């Protein structure tokens, strides 16, 4: 399951780089990814929180 979470994290990172990707959809994907990680590995879930925070900051900077 950890491999799945790590691969999904890579996909989300690449999707974030796309100009046409919707940040609302990305937030839903991140929430699902976090829930999966939390049930499997708390350390990975904690690292995802940091990533989610960074992406949210970037999104708020772009929208302002």
Phi, psi and omega in degrees: 000327180298323178298319178300313181298315181295321178293319177297323178297319178296319179297316179297318178300317180291322179296324180299329183286343181285133179293329185272001183279137183278124182292334177292317177296319180298321179296324177294317178297319180295321178297315178296317178299318178297317181297320177295313182296320182298323180285340184255317187205113185293326180295317178294319178300319178295320178294326177295324178300319177297318179294317180299319179298315179297316180295322178295320177297317178298318180295322180289327177293322181290321185281346181276000000 
